[in-house]
Amino acid sequence: MPIPPNNPYQKTHKATISGVDIELLVLEKASMMMRRCQENWTDDSFNRALDDALRYNQKIWDVFQSDWRSPECPLSRTMRENLLSLGIFVRKSTLDIMAYPKKEKLDSLIQINEHLVSGLKKQKENQVTPPPSE
């Protein structure tokens, strides 16, 4: 049975989800969308599902790049530069797939997302949670 959209538990979850959790969710969703395109690939023509998956993934990367360019970004300069370079690769790969669709080309985008998810999960596990205040 689906949860009604006005469910208070769902609203609380949305209000309390962390930034890292949001990043994990959107990256995993993008990877899933691209994998689904690979699994249902019929020919090397561009289709709506592929367009949606690629555009969704690119939007995520655009947001990340905007954050990494920000002077308030807590990452080291070297890390930000490396991530921004990766973002350029993602954009070029996305445009290449849009122009010349091939099922195998999605592998690199999916792997990049999955490696980023893995790193974010490790970062999250290593964070020390402060004890609750009384």
Secondary structure per residue as TSV (DSSP state, phi and psi in degrees):
chain	resnum	aa	ss	phi	psi
A	1	M	-	360.0	125.3
A	2	P	-	-67.8	150.8
A	3	I	-	-81.4	130.6
A	4	P	-	-60.6	145.4
A	5	P	T	-62.5	-21.4
A	6	N	T	-96.4	19.0
A	7	N	-	-63.6	125.0
A	8	P	H	-65.2	-29.9
A	9	Y	H	-67.1	-39.4
A	10	Q	H	-65.5	-40.8
A	11	K	H	-64.1	-40.7
A	12	T	H	-64.7	-42.2
A	13	H	H	-60.2	-45.5
A	14	K	H	-63.3	-35.6
A	15	A	H	-76.0	-22.2
A	16	T	H	-110.0	0.0
A	17	I	-	-70.9	138.5
A	18	S	-	-81.1	165.2
A	19	G	H	-60.2	-41.4
A	20	V	H	-64.5	-40.6
A	21	D	H	-63.1	-38.1
A	22	I	H	-64.5	-44.9
A	23	E	H	-59.1	-43.1
A	24	L	H	-61.6	-45.8
A	25	L	H	-61.3	-46.5
A	26	V	H	-71.3	-36.7
A	27	L	H	-66.9	-41.3
A	28	E	H	-66.0	-38.6
A	29	K	H	-64.1	-43.8
A	30	A	H	-61.5	-44.2
A	31	S	H	-61.6	-42.9
A	32	M	H	-62.5	-42.2
A	33	M	H	-62.5	-43.1
A	34	M	H	-69.3	-37.9
A	35	R	H	-62.7	-40.6
A	36	R	H	-61.2	-39.4
A	37	C	H	-62.0	-42.9
A	38	Q	H	-62.4	-44.6
A	39	E	H	-65.2	-30.9
A	40	N	T	-103.3	14.6
A	41	W	-	-63.8	129.4
A	42	T	-	-114.2	-35.5
A	43	D	S	-155.3	-179.4
A	44	D	S	-91.7	37.5
A	45	S	S	-103.2	152.3
A	46	F	-	-77.1	137.6
A	47	N	-	-135.5	171.4
A	48	R	H	-61.5	-43.4
A	49	A	H	-63.2	-41.4
A	50	L	H	-65.7	-43.8
A	51	D	H	-58.9	-46.1
A	52	D	H	-61.9	-44.2
A	53	A	H	-64.8	-45.3
A	54	L	H	-67.6	-41.1
A	55	R	H	-67.1	-39.7
A	56	Y	H	-61.9	-47.6
A	57	N	H	-61.3	-42.5
A	58	Q	H	-66.2	-36.5
A	59	K	H	-61.2	-42.0
A	60	I	H	-59.5	-48.0
A	61	W	H	-66.5	-32.4
A	62	D	H	-63.8	-41.3
A	63	V	H	-65.8	-45.7
A	64	F	H	-58.0	-46.3
A	65	Q	H	-62.8	-37.6
A	66	S	H	-61.9	-43.6
A	67	D	H	-64.2	-42.0
A	68	W	H	-69.3	-25.1
A	69	R	H	-80.4	-17.5
A	70	S	S	-67.8	138.1
A	71	P	T	-63.0	-22.0
A	72	E	T	-82.5	-3.9
A	73	C	-	-62.0	125.9
A	74	P	-	-77.1	-8.4
A	75	L	S	-72.9	154.2
A	76	S	-	-65.0	158.3
A	77	R	H	-58.4	-44.0
A	78	T	H	-61.4	-44.8
A	79	M	H	-63.1	-43.7
A	80	R	H	-62.4	-43.7
A	81	E	H	-62.6	-40.6
A	82	N	H	-64.8	-42.6
A	83	L	H	-67.3	-38.6
A	84	L	H	-64.6	-38.0
A	85	S	H	-63.5	-40.4
A	86	L	H	-63.6	-38.4
A	87	G	H	-62.4	-36.9
A	88	I	H	-65.3	-41.4
A	89	F	H	-61.8	-42.6
A	90	V	H	-60.6	-44.4
A	91	R	H	-62.9	-47.0
A	92	K	H	-62.0	-42.0
A	93	S	H	-64.1	-41.0
A	94	T	H	-61.8	-47.7
A	95	L	H	-63.5	-37.5
A	96	D	H	-63.4	-42.9
A	97	I	H	-66.7	-38.1
A	98	M	H	-63.5	-38.6
A	99	A	H	-79.7	-39.9
A	100	Y	S	-133.8	77.4
A	101	P	-	-63.0	129.3
A	102	K	-	-143.5	132.7
A	103	K	G	-53.1	-42.3
A	104	E	G	-67.8	-25.4
A	105	K	G	-65.6	-23.3
A	106	L	H	-69.4	-22.6
A	107	D	H	-54.3	-45.5
A	108	S	H	-65.3	-41.3
A	109	L	H	-65.3	-42.1
A	110	I	H	-63.8	-45.1
A	111	Q	H	-64.2	-40.2
A	112	I	H	-60.3	-47.9
A	113	N	H	-59.8	-44.3
A	114	E	H	-66.6	-36.3
A	115	H	H	-68.0	-38.5
A	116	L	H	-65.5	-41.1
A	117	V	H	-60.4	-45.7
A	118	S	H	-59.6	-45.1
A	119	G	H	-64.0	-41.3
A	120	L	H	-65.1	-38.6
A	121	K	H	-65.5	-41.3
A	122	K	H	-64.0	-42.2
A	123	Q	H	-60.1	-42.9
A	124	K	H	-65.5	-40.5
A	125	E	H	-65.1	-33.9
A	126	N	H	-82.3	-10.3
A	127	Q	S	-72.7	135.9
A	128	V	-	-87.2	126.2
A	129	T	-	-88.9	123.5
A	130	P	-	-68.1	149.8
A	131	P	-	-65.9	149.8
A	132	P	-	-63.3	140.6
A	133	S	-	-83.1	148.5
A	134	E	-	-100.8	360.0
